[in-house]
């Protein structure tokens, strides 16, 4: 199986080496099991030498894109710095990427390599993941792509993507298991010390309040929610606050924030709870009441839905020590 790691202009160095290391190491894991090596892995770029990050690194590619007519898997590492600038620098590779997919290649983007994937148009109408900090920018630039909020891995029609930072390893392990077997993927997970079954980046997410929109009345409603999140604020009260009817308010709020009013309030409360767990040694019940919940079951369910962890699991993972 031929794996092509495309080295884009303005790439993140930490996203270039993992796919190469994983699939070349997988050959060794297969040999340990008495099997034949499966993967041929190459770095491919628009030129024979590509500068990464701010020119701190230089990657020597095995081939240039004009030398690769067919491959089984193309991996798109994360981009570095200004995303729009990076996309412009990599425009000459778009036709090649599209031709690879048309010729049967699968394509996997790592972290904000999703922007390069989306720029090809191949993800239009499909599900896609990226780093949580870039959700708003991604939705603004590529509204025709269905962004999965909080998800580590997407898989649709031979198009794959991962969430942020180290979750690139989770997608790589997912692909390794698909192309080999569970046992080989587990060996790789142990070798690289990666949690093989993590599928959610919710507990790493810092809620950015989704205020990058042009609706000043909805912004006022958001600010009211955030100032009174621990009180009982109703949708009707919020609608009255900006002097519109409830139906109009709910529609405008969803359009502006990509959340319903209830979802937004839940996220604000969970974010406040996360900060309490991280900065204090308060127990779950104390935090629950302080952020506006009185029902332990409801708090636990909402917290887990947003973060992927129960309140106890989150507290144990991130609580202040000492």
TORKOL-4160 file (C-alpha; in steps of 0.2 Angstrom, whole numbers, padded with zeros to 4 digits, m for minus):
322
<pt num="1" X="0000" Y="0000" Z="0000"/>
<pt num="2" X="0007" Y="0017" Z="m0005"/>
<pt num="3" X="0005" Y="0031" Z="0008"/>
<pt num="4" X="0009" Y="0049" Z="0002"/>
<pt num="5" X="0013" Y="0062" Z="0015"/>
<pt num="6" X="0010" Y="0078" Z="0006"/>
<pt num="7" X="0022" Y="0092" Z="0013"/>
<pt num="8" X="0012" Y="0108" Z="0010"/>
<pt num="9" X="0020" Y="0125" Z="0010"/>
<pt num="10" X="0019" Y="0133" Z="0027"/>
<pt num="11" X="0017" Y="0116" Z="0036"/>
<pt num="12" X="0017" Y="0112" Z="0055"/>
<pt num="13" X="0033" Y="0101" Z="0057"/>
<pt num="14" X="0025" Y="0091" Z="0071"/>
<pt num="15" X="0011" Y="0085" Z="0059"/>
<pt num="16" X="0023" Y="0080" Z="0045"/>
<pt num="17" X="0033" Y="0067" Z="0054"/>
<pt num="18" X="0020" Y="0057" Z="0064"/>
<pt num="19" X="0011" Y="0049" Z="0048"/>
<pt num="20" X="0028" Y="0044" Z="0041"/>
<pt num="21" X="0034" Y="0037" Z="0058"/>
<pt num="22" X="0018" Y="0027" Z="0061"/>
<pt num="23" X="0016" Y="0019" Z="0044"/>
<pt num="24" X="0035" Y="0015" Z="0043"/>
<pt num="25" X="0035" Y="0008" Z="0061"/>
<pt num="26" X="0019" Y="m0002" Z="0057"/>
<pt num="27" X="0029" Y="m0012" Z="0044"/>
<pt num="28" X="0040" Y="m0017" Z="0059"/>
<pt num="29" X="0025" Y="m0022" Z="0069"/>
<pt num="30" X="0019" Y="m0033" Z="0055"/>
<pt num="31" X="0035" Y="m0042" Z="0054"/>
<pt num="32" X="0035" Y="m0045" Z="0073"/>
<pt num="33" X="0019" Y="m0054" Z="0069"/>
<pt num="34" X="0026" Y="m0064" Z="0055"/>
<pt num="35" X="0018" Y="m0054" Z="0042"/>
<pt num="36" X="0025" Y="m0045" Z="0027"/>
<pt num="37" X="0028" Y="m0026" Z="0027"/>
<pt num="38" X="0013" Y="m0017" Z="0019"/>
<pt num="39" X="0017" Y="0001" Z="0018"/>
<pt num="40" X="0028" Y="0011" Z="0006"/>
<pt num="41" X="0028" Y="0029" Z="0013"/>
<pt num="42" X="0035" Y="0044" Z="0004"/>
<pt num="43" X="0036" Y="0063" Z="0007"/>
<pt num="44" X="0029" Y="0072" Z="m0008"/>
<pt num="45" X="0029" Y="0091" Z="m0011"/>
<pt num="46" X="0027" Y="0104" Z="m0024"/>
<pt num="47" X="0046" Y="0106" Z="m0024"/>
<pt num="48" X="0061" Y="0094" Z="m0019"/>
<pt num="49" X="0063" Y="0104" Z="m0003"/>
<pt num="50" X="0050" Y="0112" Z="0008"/>
<pt num="51" X="0052" Y="0125" Z="0022"/>
<pt num="52" X="0041" Y="0121" Z="0037"/>
<pt num="53" X="0034" Y="0134" Z="0050"/>
<pt num="54" X="0044" Y="0150" Z="0049"/>
<pt num="55" X="0058" Y="0142" Z="0039"/>
<pt num="56" X="0064" Y="0133" Z="0055"/>
<pt num="57" X="0064" Y="0117" Z="0046"/>
<pt num="58" X="0067" Y="0110" Z="0029"/>
<pt num="59" X="0059" Y="0094" Z="0023"/>
<pt num="60" X="0067" Y="0085" Z="0008"/>
<pt num="61" X="0054" Y="0076" Z="m0002"/>
<pt num="62" X="0056" Y="0060" Z="m0010"/>
<pt num="63" X="0045" Y="0065" Z="m0025"/>
<pt num="64" X="0036" Y="0081" Z="m0032"/>
<pt num="65" X="0018" Y="0080" Z="m0036"/>
<pt num="66" X="0020" Y="0079" Z="m0055"/>
<pt num="67" X="0029" Y="0062" Z="m0052"/>
<pt num="68" X="0015" Y="0054" Z="m0043"/>
<pt num="69" X="0001" Y="0049" Z="m0054"/>
<pt num="70" X="m0007" Y="0036" Z="m0042"/>
<pt num="71" X="m0007" Y="0032" Z="m0023"/>
<pt num="72" X="m0018" Y="0024" Z="m0010"/>
<pt num="73" X="m0018" Y="0037" Z="0003"/>
<pt num="74" X="m0014" Y="0055" Z="0004"/>
<pt num="75" X="m0011" Y="0063" Z="0021"/>
<pt num="76" X="m0012" Y="0082" Z="0023"/>
<pt num="77" X="m0003" Y="0089" Z="0038"/>
<pt num="78" X="m0008" Y="0104" Z="0048"/>
<pt num="79" X="m0005" Y="0121" Z="0041"/>
<pt num="80" X="0005" Y="0134" Z="0050"/>
<pt num="81" X="0002" Y="0153" Z="0054"/>
<pt num="82" X="m0010" Y="0163" Z="0043"/>
<pt num="83" X="m0022" Y="0150" Z="0036"/>
<pt num="84" X="m0027" Y="0161" Z="0021"/>
<pt num="85" X="m0009" Y="0164" Z="0016"/>
<pt num="86" X="m0005" Y="0145" Z="0018"/>
<pt num="87" X="m0020" Y="0141" Z="0006"/>
<pt num="88" X="m0014" Y="0153" Z="m0007"/>
<pt num="89" X="0004" Y="0146" Z="m0007"/>
<pt num="90" X="m0003" Y="0128" Z="m0009"/>
<pt num="91" X="m0016" Y="0132" Z="m0023"/>
<pt num="92" X="m0004" Y="0124" Z="m0036"/>
<pt num="93" X="m0007" Y="0107" Z="m0028"/>
<pt num="94" X="m0026" Y="0108" Z="m0028"/>
<pt num="95" X="m0029" Y="0100" Z="m0045"/>
<pt num="96" X="m0016" Y="0086" Z="m0041"/>
<pt num="97" X="m0026" Y="0082" Z="m0025"/>
<pt num="98" X="m0042" Y="0082" Z="m0034"/>
<pt num="99" X="m0035" Y="0070" Z="m0047"/>
<pt num="100" X="m0028" Y="0058" Z="m0034"/>
<pt num="101" X="m0045" Y="0057" Z="m0026"/>
<pt num="102" X="m0053" Y="0054" Z="m0044"/>
<pt num="103" X="m0040" Y="0040" Z="m0047"/>
<pt num="104" X="m0045" Y="0031" Z="m0031"/>
<pt num="105" X="m0034" Y="0038" Z="m0018"/>
<pt num="106" X="m0041" Y="0041" Z="0000"/>
<pt num="107" X="m0037" Y="0058" Z="0008"/>
<pt num="108" X="m0034" Y="0062" Z="0026"/>
<pt num="109" X="m0032" Y="0079" Z="0034"/>
<pt num="110" X="m0023" Y="0081" Z="0051"/>
<pt num="111" X="m0029" Y="0095" Z="0062"/>
<pt num="112" X="m0030" Y="0112" Z="0052"/>
<pt num="113" X="m0025" Y="0103" Z="0037"/>
<pt num="114" X="m0044" Y="0102" Z="0035"/>
<pt num="115" X="m0043" Y="0119" Z="0027"/>
<pt num="116" X="m0032" Y="0113" Z="0013"/>
<pt num="117" X="m0044" Y="0098" Z="0011"/>
<pt num="118" X="m0059" Y="0109" Z="0011"/>
<pt num="119" X="m0051" Y="0121" Z="m0002"/>
<pt num="120" X="m0051" Y="0107" Z="m0014"/>
<pt num="121" X="m0070" Y="0106" Z="m0014"/>
<pt num="122" X="m0068" Y="0087" Z="m0010"/>
<pt num="123" X="m0076" Y="0089" Z="0007"/>
<pt num="124" X="m0092" Y="0099" Z="0001"/>
<pt num="125" X="m0107" Y="0090" Z="0008"/>
<pt num="126" X="m0096" Y="0079" Z="0019"/>
<pt num="127" X="m0092" Y="0079" Z="0037"/>
<pt num="128" X="m0076" Y="0086" Z="0043"/>
<pt num="129" X="m0066" Y="0088" Z="0059"/>
<pt num="130" X="m0053" Y="0101" Z="0063"/>
<pt num="131" X="m0045" Y="0110" Z="0078"/>
<pt num="132" X="m0058" Y="0117" Z="0090"/>
<pt num="133" X="m0050" Y="0134" Z="0090"/>
<pt num="134" X="m0053" Y="0136" Z="0071"/>
<pt num="135" X="m0071" Y="0131" Z="0071"/>
<pt num="136" X="m0078" Y="0149" Z="0068"/>
<pt num="137" X="m0065" Y="0152" Z="0054"/>
<pt num="138" X="m0068" Y="0136" Z="0046"/>
<pt num="139" X="m0087" Y="0138" Z="0045"/>
<pt num="140" X="m0085" Y="0156" Z="0038"/>
<pt num="141" X="m0073" Y="0150" Z="0024"/>
<pt num="142" X="m0081" Y="0133" Z="0020"/>
<pt num="143" X="m0100" Y="0134" Z="0024"/>
<pt num="144" X="m0103" Y="0120" Z="0012"/>
<pt num="145" X="m0093" Y="0107" Z="0023"/>
<pt num="146" X="m0102" Y="0100" Z="0038"/>
<pt num="147" X="m0090" Y="0103" Z="0052"/>
<pt num="148" X="m0091" Y="0091" Z="0067"/>
<pt num="149" X="m0091" Y="0100" Z="0083"/>
<pt num="150" X="m0079" Y="0092" Z="0096"/>
<pt num="151" X="m0076" Y="0076" Z="0086"/>
<pt num="152" X="m0059" Y="0068" Z="0084"/>
<pt num="153" X="m0061" Y="0059" Z="0068"/>
<pt num="154" X="m0072" Y="0060" Z="0053"/>
<pt num="155" X="m0074" Y="0046" Z="0040"/>
<pt num="156" X="m0084" Y="0048" Z="0024"/>
<pt num="157" X="m0082" Y="0042" Z="0006"/>
<pt num="158" X="m0063" Y="0040" Z="0008"/>
<pt num="159" X="m0061" Y="0057" Z="0015"/>
<pt num="160" X="m0054" Y="0057" Z="0033"/>
<pt num="161" X="m0050" Y="0071" Z="0045"/>
<pt num="162" X="m0044" Y="0073" Z="0063"/>
<pt num="163" X="m0047" Y="0086" Z="0077"/>
<pt num="164" X="m0033" Y="0096" Z="0085"/>
<pt num="165" X="m0015" Y="0094" Z="0090"/>
<pt num="166" X="m0011" Y="0076" Z="0096"/>
<pt num="167" X="m0028" Y="0069" Z="0090"/>
<pt num="168" X="m0019" Y="0067" Z="0073"/>
<pt num="169" X="m0012" Y="0051" Z="0081"/>
<pt num="170" X="m0030" Y="0045" Z="0084"/>
<pt num="171" X="m0034" Y="0047" Z="0066"/>
<pt num="172" X="m0018" Y="0038" Z="0061"/>
<pt num="173" X="m0021" Y="0024" Z="0072"/>
<pt num="174" X="m0039" Y="0023" Z="0065"/>
<pt num="175" X="m0032" Y="0022" Z="0048"/>
<pt num="176" X="m0019" Y="0009" Z="0053"/>
<pt num="177" X="m0032" Y="m0002" Z="0060"/>
<pt num="178" X="m0043" Y="m0001" Z="0044"/>
<pt num="179" X="m0028" Y="m0005" Z="0033"/>
<pt num="180" X="m0021" Y="m0019" Z="0044"/>
<pt num="181" X="m0030" Y="m0026" Z="0060"/>
<pt num="182" X="m0034" Y="m0021" Z="0078"/>
<pt num="183" X="m0019" Y="m0030" Z="0085"/>
<pt num="184" X="m0007" Y="m0020" Z="0074"/>
<pt num="185" X="m0015" Y="m0004" Z="0079"/>
<pt num="186" X="m0015" Y="m0008" Z="0098"/>
<pt num="187" X="0004" Y="m0012" Z="0096"/>
<pt num="188" X="0007" Y="0005" Z="0088"/>
<pt num="189" X="m0004" Y="0013" Z="0101"/>
<pt num="190" X="0007" Y="0006" Z="0115"/>
<pt num="191" X="0023" Y="0009" Z="0106"/>
<pt num="192" X="0018" Y="0028" Z="0104"/>
<pt num="193" X="0009" Y="0029" Z="0120"/>
<pt num="194" X="m0007" Y="0035" Z="0112"/>
<pt num="195" X="m0025" Y="0032" Z="0119"/>
<pt num="196" X="m0032" Y="0022" Z="0104"/>
<pt num="197" X="m0051" Y="0024" Z="0107"/>
<pt num="198" X="m0052" Y="0043" Z="0110"/>
<pt num="199" X="m0065" Y="0050" Z="0098"/>
<pt num="200" X="m0069" Y="0067" Z="0106"/>
<pt num="201" X="m0059" Y="0083" Z="0109"/>
<pt num="202" X="m0073" Y="0091" Z="0120"/>
<pt num="203" X="m0063" Y="0091" Z="0136"/>
<pt num="204" X="m0049" Y="0100" Z="0128"/>
<pt num="205" X="m0060" Y="0114" Z="0121"/>
<pt num="206" X="m0060" Y="0131" Z="0127"/>
<pt num="207" X="m0077" Y="0138" Z="0123"/>
<pt num="208" X="m0074" Y="0154" Z="0113"/>
<pt num="209" X="m0092" Y="0161" Z="0115"/>
<pt num="210" X="m0095" Y="0161" Z="0096"/>
<pt num="211" X="m0096" Y="0180" Z="0095"/>
<pt num="212" X="m0089" Y="0182" Z="0077"/>
<pt num="213" X="m0105" Y="0187" Z="0069"/>
<pt num="214" X="m0114" Y="0203" Z="0064"/>
<pt num="215" X="m0130" Y="0203" Z="0075"/>
<pt num="216" X="m0128" Y="0216" Z="0089"/>
<pt num="217" X="m0144" Y="0211" Z="0097"/>
<pt num="218" X="m0139" Y="0193" Z="0098"/>
<pt num="219" X="m0122" Y="0198" Z="0105"/>
<pt num="220" X="m0132" Y="0208" Z="0119"/>
<pt num="221" X="m0142" Y="0192" Z="0123"/>
<pt num="222" X="m0125" Y="0182" Z="0124"/>
<pt num="223" X="m0118" Y="0194" Z="0136"/>
<pt num="224" X="m0134" Y="0193" Z="0147"/>
<pt num="225" X="m0133" Y="0174" Z="0147"/>
<pt num="226" X="m0114" Y="0175" Z="0152"/>
<pt num="227" X="m0117" Y="0187" Z="0166"/>
<pt num="228" X="m0132" Y="0177" Z="0173"/>
<pt num="229" X="m0128" Y="0159" Z="0168"/>
<pt num="230" X="m0131" Y="0153" Z="0186"/>
<pt num="231" X="m0148" Y="0161" Z="0187"/>
<pt num="232" X="m0164" Y="0155" Z="0179"/>
<pt num="233" X="m0165" Y="0165" Z="0162"/>
<pt num="234" X="m0179" Y="0160" Z="0150"/>
<pt num="235" X="m0179" Y="0161" Z="0131"/>
<pt num="236" X="m0194" Y="0172" Z="0133"/>
<pt num="237" X="m0184" Y="0184" Z="0144"/>
<pt num="238" X="m0170" Y="0185" Z="0132"/>
<pt num="239" X="m0181" Y="0188" Z="0117"/>
<pt num="240" X="m0190" Y="0202" Z="0127"/>
<pt num="241" X="m0173" Y="0209" Z="0131"/>
<pt num="242" X="m0169" Y="0212" Z="0113"/>
<pt num="243" X="m0187" Y="0216" Z="0109"/>
<pt num="244" X="m0191" Y="0203" Z="0096"/>
<pt num="245" X="m0203" Y="0188" Z="0097"/>
<pt num="246" X="m0197" Y="0171" Z="0103"/>
<pt num="247" X="m0197" Y="0162" Z="0086"/>
<pt num="248" X="m0187" Y="0176" Z="0078"/>
<pt num="249" X="m0175" Y="0177" Z="0092"/>
<pt num="250" X="m0172" Y="0158" Z="0092"/>
<pt num="251" X="m0169" Y="0158" Z="0073"/>
<pt num="252" X="m0157" Y="0173" Z="0074"/>
<pt num="253" X="m0148" Y="0166" Z="0089"/>
<pt num="254" X="m0145" Y="0149" Z="0080"/>
<pt num="255" X="m0139" Y="0158" Z="0064"/>
<pt num="256" X="m0127" Y="0169" Z="0073"/>
<pt num="257" X="m0119" Y="0156" Z="0086"/>
<pt num="258" X="m0123" Y="0139" Z="0078"/>
<pt num="259" X="m0131" Y="0134" Z="0094"/>
<pt num="260" X="m0149" Y="0134" Z="0101"/>
<pt num="261" X="m0151" Y="0146" Z="0116"/>
<pt num="262" X="m0152" Y="0131" Z="0127"/>
<pt num="263" X="m0136" Y="0123" Z="0120"/>
<pt num="264" X="m0127" Y="0140" Z="0122"/>
<pt num="265" X="m0132" Y="0141" Z="0140"/>
<pt num="266" X="m0127" Y="0124" Z="0143"/>
<pt num="267" X="m0110" Y="0127" Z="0136"/>
<pt num="268" X="m0107" Y="0143" Z="0146"/>
<pt num="269" X="m0112" Y="0134" Z="0162"/>
<pt num="270" X="m0101" Y="0119" Z="0158"/>
<pt num="271" X="m0086" Y="0131" Z="0154"/>
<pt num="272" X="m0089" Y="0139" Z="0171"/>
<pt num="273" X="m0089" Y="0122" Z="0179"/>
<pt num="274" X="m0073" Y="0117" Z="0170"/>
<pt num="275" X="m0064" Y="0132" Z="0177"/>
<pt num="276" X="m0070" Y="0129" Z="0194"/>
<pt num="277" X="m0064" Y="0111" Z="0194"/>
<pt num="278" X="m0047" Y="0117" Z="0187"/>
<pt num="279" X="m0044" Y="0131" Z="0199"/>
<pt num="280" X="m0051" Y="0124" Z="0215"/>
<pt num="281" X="m0054" Y="0108" Z="0226"/>
<pt num="282" X="m0073" Y="0110" Z="0226"/>
<pt num="283" X="m0083" Y="0094" Z="0225"/>
<pt num="284" X="m0095" Y="0091" Z="0211"/>
<pt num="285" X="m0111" Y="0096" Z="0220"/>
<pt num="286" X="m0103" Y="0113" Z="0225"/>
<pt num="287" X="m0098" Y="0117" Z="0207"/>
<pt num="288" X="m0115" Y="0111" Z="0201"/>
<pt num="289" X="m0125" Y="0123" Z="0212"/>
<pt num="290" X="m0113" Y="0137" Z="0208"/>
<pt num="291" X="m0116" Y="0136" Z="0189"/>
<pt num="292" X="m0135" Y="0135" Z="0190"/>
<pt num="293" X="m0139" Y="0117" Z="0191"/>
<pt num="294" X="m0149" Y="0109" Z="0205"/>
<pt num="295" X="m0151" Y="0091" Z="0197"/>
<pt num="296" X="m0136" Y="0080" Z="0198"/>
<pt num="297" X="m0141" Y="0069" Z="0184"/>
<pt num="298" X="m0145" Y="0083" Z="0172"/>
<pt num="299" X="m0128" Y="0092" Z="0176"/>
<pt num="300" X="m0119" Y="0075" Z="0174"/>
<pt num="301" X="m0127" Y="0072" Z="0157"/>
<pt num="302" X="m0125" Y="0089" Z="0150"/>
<pt num="303" X="m0106" Y="0090" Z="0156"/>
<pt num="304" X="m0103" Y="0073" Z="0148"/>
<pt num="305" X="m0112" Y="0078" Z="0132"/>
<pt num="306" X="m0101" Y="0094" Z="0130"/>
<pt num="307" X="m0084" Y="0088" Z="0136"/>
<pt num="308" X="m0084" Y="0069" Z="0134"/>
<pt num="309" X="m0080" Y="0066" Z="0152"/>
<pt num="310" X="m0091" Y="0065" Z="0168"/>
<pt num="311" X="m0089" Y="0079" Z="0181"/>
<pt num="312" X="m0079" Y="0067" Z="0192"/>
<pt num="313" X="m0068" Y="0062" Z="0178"/>
<pt num="314" X="m0064" Y="0080" Z="0173"/>
<pt num="315" X="m0061" Y="0085" Z="0191"/>
<pt num="316" X="m0049" Y="0070" Z="0193"/>
<pt num="317" X="m0040" Y="0074" Z="0177"/>
<pt num="318" X="m0038" Y="0093" Z="0179"/>
<pt num="319" X="m0041" Y="0098" Z="0197"/>
<pt num="320" X="m0029" Y="0109" Z="0206"/>
<pt num="321" X="m0017" Y="0099" Z="0216"/>
<pt num="322" X="m0011" Y="0104" Z="0234"/>
